[in-house]
Amino acid sequence: MTASTAARIALEGRFARELPELAVPWRAEEAPAPRLLALNELLAAQLGLDAGFLRSDDGVALLTSAALPDTATPVAQAYSGHQFGGFSPRLGDGRALLLGELIDPRGRTHDLHLKGSGATPFARAGDGRAAVGPMLREYVISEGMHALGIPTTRALAVVATGRAVQREAVLPGAVQARTASSHLRVGSFQFAAATGDRELLRRLADHAIDRHYAHAAGAEHPYLALFEAVVEAQARLVVQWMLVGFVHGVMNTDNMTISGETIDYGPCAFVDAFDHSAVFSSIDEGGRYAYGNQPVIAEWNLARFAETLLPLFDDDADRAVERATEALGTYRDHYSAAWISGMRMKLGLAGTVTDEAVEPLATELLALLHENRVDFTQFFRALSTLARGEERPAVFDVEPIGEWAARWLELSPDAGAMDRVNPVYIPRNHLVEEALTAATAGDMEPFDALVEVVRRPFDERPGLERYAAGAPDGFGPYTTYCGT
């Protein structure tokens, strides 16, 4: 560690200190020739970090874990997980490290975490490394999600390591530094529960309450209140995914956060032509994590979370199950309320239009979009054009969609309100691939341009028409990979 690093950043080791049973001390693999590819200066400012320092040699050393403040205690976190429905008792950070916790100028706590930093004891014969493309994918898509108002981890930087990575081909390696309000997962609780150590489980739950849901500490049943809060947070999160056509791609329990943030952008994508059964992951052959399955999978994952907390809900096993079942039963109500509210906003309908009217109108519309394979993002943006009485987009000439639109217009939708929630620009799959291909070859310009566009998703700007256009002819079927 240099004096410059120590003066510029402070990292706490709270997780490692409070939960050593879930933390394996480890060091990142050395990067032979580190080179900064992308720095999120907006995020750095929010964290109270000096972007100029992060661009320096000392800053890049911090971002690759080559030079850390003395307060840092880098660890690989232990967790379990249901992967495609099958339980794996020992997963953990196979190629990642939690460097420690940052306190931003507003007093909020953020994890600083590395991905692609080399094999750990959880690597399961993997090399622990990452390639430039997948690390930049997480950067651009998480930044787009943040701009859309969706809770998410965020990439602070991507650094090329100067080391080749063997995948389907030899690729340039990279490490990503990302932040999150924490990296606690359902899988973290599954790991703790599997040890049979009730006190460890309690300490983990107390840690989660203190980090994310302080109100639960004063509840009559604090751990039940924790579960109820996570149920609501996850219901709202998945609704937000659905409202923008986002497909996570790998909703294993180790990829569901306690905070309600989106995490681990591997085989993820946005739907172009709307399709309830859209799957983009190369390994999801059965469609378990298809777009339309995401709400029920989240509920299934929450049931697994409830199972871990049963010993804390009540000493009587039957009463514990009853409390868990009742709390999980609120998921669908939370989901339905958030979905109707979100669709109301997307359709520009005032509160004078009842939920009973909004729900069937929205459900019918999504069925029409699915049947006609209409571009999801373009359609909702075009709706405001129709509401203003401007030139009628061609999609509304499709008879059933036109009939639906006529009934919708009778409800006097607010075009301005719609434009504030229906994006013009998202990280379109073909543009992401174009940017990553160029970056892998050494050209960062398309990537940088795409990031700047998706950071302002609702503001239509001249000259950016290609970023709003749907997938070109010949693109697809689109397949993504987890990047390991």
Buried (B, 14 or more C-beta within 10 A) or exposed (E): BBEBBBEBBBBBBBBBEBBEBBBBEBEBBEBEEBEBBBBBBEBBEBBBBBBEBBBBEBBBBBBBBBBBBEBBBBBBBBBBBBBBEEEBEEBBBBBBBBBBBBBBEEEEBBBBBBBBBBBBEBBBEEBBBBBBBBBBBBBBBBBBBBBBEBBBBBBBBBBBBEBEBEBEEEBBBBBBBBBBBBBBBBBBBBBBBBBEEEEBBBBBBBBBBBBBBEEBEEBEBBBBBBBBBBBBBBBBBBBBBBBBBBBBBBBBBBBBBBBBBBBBBBBBBBBBBBBEEBBBBEBBEEEBBBBBBBBEBBBBBBBBBBBBBBBBBBEEEEEBBEBBEEBBEEBEEBBBBBBBBBBBBBBBBEEEBEEEEBBEBBEBBBBBBBEBEBBBBBBBBBBBBBBEEEEEBEBBEBEEBEEBBEEBEEBEBBBEBBBEBBBBBBBBBBBBBBBBEBBBEEEBEBBBBBBEBBBBBBEBEEEBEEBBEBBEEEBEEBEBBBBB
